[in-house]
Amino acid sequence: MPERRPFVRLPTDVYPVNYGLSLKPDLIDFTFEGKLEALVEVTQATNQIVMNCADIDIITASFVPQGGEEINATGFNYQNEDEKVTLSFPSALQKGFGTLKIDFVGELNDKMKGFYRSKYTSPTGEIRYAAVTQFEATDARRAFPCWDEPAIKATFDITLIVPKDRVALSNMNVIDRKPHPDDENLVEVKFATTPIMSTYLVAFVIGEYDYVESQSSDGVMVRVYTPVGKAEQGKFALEVATKTLPFYNDYFSVPYPLPKIDLIAIADFAAGAMENWGLVTYRETALLIDPKNSCSSSRQWVALVVGHELAHQWFGNLVTMEWWTHLWLNEGFASWIEYLCVDHCFPEYDIWTQFVSADYTRALDLDALDSSHPIEVNVGHPSEVDEIFDAISYSKGASVIRMLHNYIGDEDFRKGMNAYLLKFQHKNASTEDLWDCLEQASGKPIAAVMGSWTKQMGFPIIAVDQEQQGDDRILKISQKKFCASGPHNENCPSWMVPISICTSEDPKCTKLKVLLDRQETTITLNSVGPDQWIKINPGTVGFYRIQYSSSMLESLLPGIRDLSLQPVDRLGLQNDLFSLSRAGMISTVEVLKLMEAFLNEPNYTVWSDLSCNLGVLSSLLSHTDFHEEIQEFIRDLFTPIGLKLGWDSKPGEGHLDALLRSLVLGKLGKAGHKPTLEEARRRFKDHVDGKQVLPADLRSPVYLTVLKHGDSATLDTMLKLHKQADMQEEKNRIERVLGAISAPDLIQKVLNFALSEDVRPQDTVSVIGGVAGSSKQGRKAAWKFVKDNWEELYNRYQGGFLISRLIKLTVDGFAIDKMAVEVKSFFESHPAPAAERTVQQCCENILLNAAWLKRDAEDIHQYLLQRKAPPV
């Protein structure tokens, strides 16, 4: 890779106070015209102005000093590599205020970033385009020349010139709408002045939409915009949003500062959603819910994403990180509080247990790699910024905030948050600023404790041993860095670890809390008899893994069987052991034995995590000749719960029962459980014939099962259902499972379909990923497909995180050393700067898989065989 020039932030001699911006998009030719009149302050005399600008042509530029003569710029020097333009003036611009005027043109691109075009089908079946925006992190500069850094805040006065039959939205409310003087088919829509804000949060949308609206109890007008004819599908999100705004208002004790908020579904959208102030954009699947055709997991997803984006209206938009190094503050915080908010709106979701499976364990897995990175990472160039929108910023960020909230307690935490928001509103802040406010509120050493979690990568494994002395239990606790490749002996970093301990006397209640601030310590628990077990990290809140002595582990196992351990702790115990087996610290056979103790497990999230880990194991063992034996193990483990649940929902069941049924039937069907397969085929036929439509919660497991054991006719039927589906959720549901088909020629057909017009650009990734994740055959084919179509795929996703996701989904499952070499060398000759770290992580994972297989395959095989052997 050619070395980049060192990155430099913009000079501070001229900065904006207010942007007056008028844009006129052409929805036929995919171009736009723009006029900028920015009030700026010159803080020291200069004859040039440096701004960010990308893929924009400046036609004229001039500067009018307050009360002075207009000075025309004499040169525009574009530094394309740095996405900057330098405007040169014939004489020095003097200190003071003035107006910078720029006329420019740009392109409505199809790259899902900047000011771009999004393709949709009108209710009459015509293909049309909307013009929409996605500016975070560094793409406002593709819509207008600006100072595109989060700390350079200004106010914005936006005017959009658009066809009169289109909806035009921006961050603020419309204050004027009048016919365009030169063309009666156009209108000029003028929006109110925004508060002081960062460029990456500016947004505009021009298209055709319907909406539903309501007012929150604290007087904010909330609208959810949907594709035409689908207003009903916005009602669920509207309900969540109107409940959430007052919840945050109360939690932060700071009112939402704008008169309105719009939530809008965009057809072509790279991320899940984007928190633009007052105009939040979403993928259709993250916002639209159809009561008949949406499954329970979609409702939950919409609730979480709405909660996440609305939290940003305060945390991110009102107070913004000073630079992208502190991005984690925005994302980690919003990824934590979205759960708090959903728990408030839907207590029946048991969402905090799901957090552990969805975010916490995911972050632990990634952060155990040598190629992980600290939460706070110095970034400069845009491609480096793109790279940190990952599970460390989001999921580890959320996990350490959850740990911190638990350490401080809710009351002091809220007090500190409120102080932080009030002190920095309309300004910028860094991680240290938040620690200061929380430290003052709680009187605890927050900066010292948290620094060890955000400034160094990784986390500790806590080793625990015990002895009984009379009525007391003496615990010996020590920490060292946990590495996915097993224990290392070099100089070890250490952490400030908040440790809590509970006993079998009251598994829900913490008996003792300590702060482990050194390598090891000894703790005495008074009056804990020899027959009691001891559990470290109740609630699975601390961000670390635990290795118990074998006697301590033995004593915990009955707590899994009789369910006296909390669900989240049953999950955590199993997840820790699975992770230790991958690191070679215990045998995988030990984990398989533990898994068999979960036969009576009722909890959805515990099953979900088990299922995930068995999926990893099944994928690993697809490289051996005893893959069928692990399928049999999966069938044996899931059959009892499957029989208990049955196929049809029963009166009085709730959200979690629906999720569990879908999970279990899918697992049994995929593993080839005969009765499940037969019933799935019968119900699929009735569904396709229109005799009995499948309930939404059964569609994924049924589709997956029939495809996994299906032929070309099954695939054709599935593709037909895809074409007919009116809802994006249903299209996605089908796209995700297509890869389950097993015949090589059909796998190829699915891969070609991924790049066809029938799949939206952001969804191609999940189709290819589905193929790679389904079988050994699929993995090889998907990797070959990505290599063969690299130019097109790279061009399509350029910087964004979709390219990282594509690479990870495609190659993470390989398990021979030489594949790591092949992947590494492919990306050396086909560089993807924003995915450099992902490539390193994938290569590391491939080598870890290979080592795991070499180490444990034979033992696993023997165990699976002898489990079935008749007793002698």
FIKOLNU-489268 format. One record per residue (C-alpha): x, y, z. Coordinates in steps of 0.05 Angstrom, whole numbers, plus 5000, padded with zeros to 4 digits. Each point is the difference from the previous one (the first is absolute). Layout:
<rs>
XYZ/...
</rs>
This chain:
<rs>
500050005000/502650694983/501250405063/495150565009/502150715014/499350145074/493050235015/499050735019/493650315027/497450644969/503450675017/496250425051/501250694971/493150024967/494049655030/492549994986/494650315043/494049864955/499249624935/494650284953/499149414952/495549924941/499949344961/496349814936/500449254985/498449734930/496749335010/500549824926/507350174984/502449845071/503650665010/498850595046/501550745001/501850355064/500850705027/503650125065/500050675037/503849895065/501050515054/507249885022/504850305049/507250134979/504149935064/506650184967/501450344934/501049504943/499549984924/497349314997/494249595028/500849245007/493649585003/497949284990/497249844932/499349344962/497049854931/497550724995/501750514946/500350725024/497750494947/501150675035/502350215069/500650685033/500750325068/496350625024/503050305063/494850325045/498850704972/505349904946/500749844926/499249294970/506649654986/499849454948/504249385012/505449934947/501449265007/496949355025/505249495016/497049315013/504049505042/495849394980/503949515042/498750425062/492950194979/501750745008/499750624957/504050635009/496850654977/505250534984/498650755003/504050574967/500850365067/499849815073/493249925033/500350435063/497949795070/492550055012/493649744971/498149914927/495949594952/503049444959/495949874937/501049374959/496049744940/501349274985/497449374967/500449275022/497649304984/494349625033/504349375006/497849285010/505049845055/495350105060/504350565026/499950764995/494050264961/497849384963/494349694961/495749445027/496049574953/492849825016/493949744964/493850444999/493349685018/498649964925/506449594989/504350554970/507450045020/501550685031/505450335040/500150395065/505850475019/502449865071/506150115044/504949615043/505550455026/503149645060/505949955004/503150444946/495150084942/496550675011/505750254955/496849614942/493750445005/503050695012/506950295015/500650055075/504349945062/498449275008/502749855070/495649855060/502950565043/498750554949/492750135017/495650534968/492650144986/496849814934/494650344958/498049504947/495750114938/498249434952/497550124929/496049394981/494449744955/493550255031/497049305007/505749745043/500950015075/506050415022/502849915071/505950265039/502250045073/495250575017/492750164987/497850344934/499050755009/498550194927/498049664936/499250404936/500049884925/506850054966/500250644958/503049664938/496249344999/492849905023/501249255011/505050155055/499150275070/505050335047/499449695069/503450405056/501549705068/500950335068/507050155025/503249405035/503350045068/507750015000/501849314973/505349584964/499949904925/499449245004/493050075030/497150434945/494949644956/495050094944/495349534965/496050124936/495249454978/493049715005/497649795069/493949925044/500350115075/496749885066/500750515056/498950105073/502250465056/504349765057/497550165071/505350555004/497450354937/504749784945/496949864932/502149304977/499049744930/501949344968/500750044925/498849364960/499849804927/493550224967/494149565020/503649715061/498450525053/497149455045/506949685004/502650625035/495449945060/504349545043/506250454993/495650615014/497549685064/507249845022/502550704983/494450365037/501449585062/507550074994/500750764994/496850135069/504149435029/506650324978/497550695019/499049745070/506349585002/504650564978/495950565032/501250414936/494250124952/500449804926/502150654968/496550004931/492650114984/499349354961/503249344985/499049594937/501749274991/500449784927/501049344964/505050044942/500149454947/507649984987/503550105065/506849735022/499750035076/494149805044/498250725013/502950705008/498550485057/499750664959/497350525048/492550044991/499949574937/502249285016/500949554940/499149245003/500349384957/492949784987/501149385042/502250425060/493650425000/494149674966/495649485035/494049664969/495749685055/498549404956/506749894965/505250225050/503349515047/501450125074/507450094989/498650564950/495750375050/505549945051/505250254950/495850614982/499050165074/507549965013/502050414939/494950545014/502450025073/507350054976/498950564950/495750415047/505249955055/504950334951/495650614997/503050175067/506349595003/503650164935/495650554971/499250485059/506949815027/504749754946/506749655004/505850474988/503149534948/498649304973/504949705051/494250095049/494849704953/499149435050/496950505049/494350124951/499249294978/501649615063/495350445040/494349964950/501049244993/499349945076/494250475012/495849714942/499249395045/498050435060/494850334957/497249354971/499849705069/495850605021/495349934940/499749244997/501949675066/497549334972/505949974951/505049845056/504650424958/505950065048/501149254997/500050064925/505250565005/504949495028/499249554940/499450544947/505450505022/504049785060/502449314975/501050274930/504750545026/503849505044/501249554939/502750564957/504050325056/503849355016/503550054932/507050284993/497350434944/494650335043/500950745018/498750445061/493250345006/503450674991/504149994937/503650574966/497250104931/501150514945/498649834928/492749854981/501549264986/502849935071/493750325027/495649524961/503849425030/498250155073/492449924990/500949295026/498149545057/505350315045/497150704996/492849755004/499849355040/506150055044/498450745010/492949815022/502749445045/504950435038/494750545009/495449475028/505649795048/501250725019/492550135012/499949405045/506350235037/497350715011/492649855011/494350304960/498850635042/507150264997/500749784928/494050434980/502550595042/506749974963/496749924932/495650615012/506050425021/503849774938/494350174952/498850695032/507450175001/501449814928/493450124964/500950284930/507549875009/504949434994/502949545053/505049445008/499949355040/503650345059/494550535005/494849465013/504449655052/500950675036/492550115006/498749295023/505850035050/497250645030/493149695005/502249345031/506450155038/503049384969/506649974960/496549954933/505650254956/505149525031/495349404995/497450144930/506750204970/502249275005/493849794960/500250534945/507350154988/502849294995/497149454959/497649335026/497349795068/502249555057/498449285016/498949935075/502549365030/496549785064/501849485052/497149885069/501049665067/495449915059/502450245069/494849845052/493850404981/503850464953/501649914926/506850284979/500450194926/506450104962/498850444939/505150204947/499750344932/503849964934/498450204929/495549514964/502549804931/496149604949/506349604985/500949795073/504150255059/506050454987/505450125050/502950674978/499250645039/492750035013/495750625001/495250025058/493150305010/496150335056/494749465006/493550115038/498649305027/493649785033/498649325032/493649635017/498649335033/494749464993/496650295062/497450574955/502349954928/496650664982/503350415054/507250235002/503449795065/506450394990/503050514952/507450144993/504350394951/505849564977/505550514985/506049534999/502049324972/497249595057/496450045066/496949585054/492850105024/496649725061/492549864996/497249925071/495049465018/499849634934/499249265017/503649454961/493549794964/499050684968/502550184930/503250664983/499050384935/504350584976/497050554957/492549895014/495850314945/506049924953/501350755004/507650035007/503749994933/504449405012/500149244995/500849535060/503949375010/497649635062/503949445034/497049334981/496749915068/496650684997/497549854929/497449325022/496050335055/496850494951/497449484951/493949805042/498050744998/499349924925/495849375004/495450245055/499850714972/502050325067/505450404963/496950614965/499049914924/505350524984/504949625044/498449334970/501450324932/506450335023/502849365031/498949614936/502750564957/506450075042/501449254995/498849994925/504950584992/505249655045/499449384956/501350404937/506250295034/502449305017/499550115075/495049435009/497749434955/493950134955/497349345027/499150345068/495550514966/495949474965/498849665067/497950675030/495350134942/496349355015/498350295069/495450514965/494649494983/494950345047/501850714978/493850434990/503350674983/500250254928/506550395005/503749435033/497949544943/501850544950/507150055026/500749245003/497449954930/505150524977/505849625030/497649344972/499650354932/507350205007/501849285018/495849714944/503450474951/506949805027/498449264995/497550074928/507449954985/500149285027/496849344979/495649975062/495650614987/493849555004/501749815072/499750725024/493250084964/497649405040/502550335064/496150644982/493749594985/500449645067/501050655038/494450384967/494849454992/497050035071/498950764998/497349934929/494949495022/498050435059/498950624957/496849674940/498550374935/494150445019/499850565051/495749885061/495550495037/503750435050/506849934965/504150634989/505550314960/505649555027/496149354987/499250224927/507550134995/501849345033/495349594955/503050314938/507149875025/498849285020/496249794937/505250324956/505649645037/496549324997/498150094927/507050214979/503049415038/495549524961/495049805055/495249574959/493250185033/501950754997/502049944927/493549654981/495650495036/503950594970/499049724930/492549915012/499150705027/504350304945/495749674947/493650275032/503250695004/502050014927/493349724977/496550555039/496349485044/502950235066/504750595004/506049895046/500050455061/505850494995/503849685058/500249324966/502350244931/507550035012/500549315031/495549694947/503550344942/506849805027/497949285012/496949874931/505950344964/505349635039/496949344978/497150264935/501449974925/499650484941/492350015003/500450235073/504950554981/495650234943/493950035045/504050415050/502350494947/492850074977/497850165072/505750515001/497550344937/492950025025/501750265069/497550715010/503750095065/507450115006/500149595064/497449394962/505050104943/505750045051/497349395037/500549604936/506750304979/503249795066/498249264993/501149894925/507149795014/497549375036/498949644934/505349454992/500949824926/506250354970/496350254938/494550305042/505050325047/502850354939/493050224979/498950315069/506750374996/498250284931/493250215027/503650395055/502750504949/493650034959/495150594996/495249615045/504450105062/501150705029/507350195002/500549995076/497049305002/504849664951/504749915059/495149575040/498549554941/507449864988/501149935075/494349515004/503349564948/506850035035/497049845068/495849404978/504949464979/507149844983/498150004926/496650685008/506050305035/504749824942/495050244948/498650665035/507450165008/501249854926/494050434981/502550595041/506949944968/497149944930/495350605010/504650415044/500250624955/492450064998/499149865075/505550485021/497550544954/493049915028/501950065074/506550404995/501850255069/494149815042/499549445051/496049564952/506649794967/502749795068/493749615015/500449654932/507249785012/498549765070/493949604981/503649684942/506649775028/499449965076/497949274999/506149704965/504349545042/506549844965/506450405006/501050084926/493350374993/502550545046/505950094954/495550024939/495350525031/505750435022/503450014932/493450134963/498950645040/507250214992/498950024925/492850265007/500450515056/493850215038/502550535048/493750045043/500349245010/507449915016/498749825072/494349534981/504649624953/505149925057/494649765047/497449494949/506949724988/501149945074/493349645008/501749514944/506549825035/496349925067/494949544967/505549584969/503649935067/493549835036/498449454949/507049705005/499750015075/493049745015/496949674939/502049295020/497550075072/493450304977/499149434950/501349475054/495250345048/494450054948/500949264983/500249745072/493950415020/496149554953/503649355019/495549515036/502149925073/504449385009/
</rs>
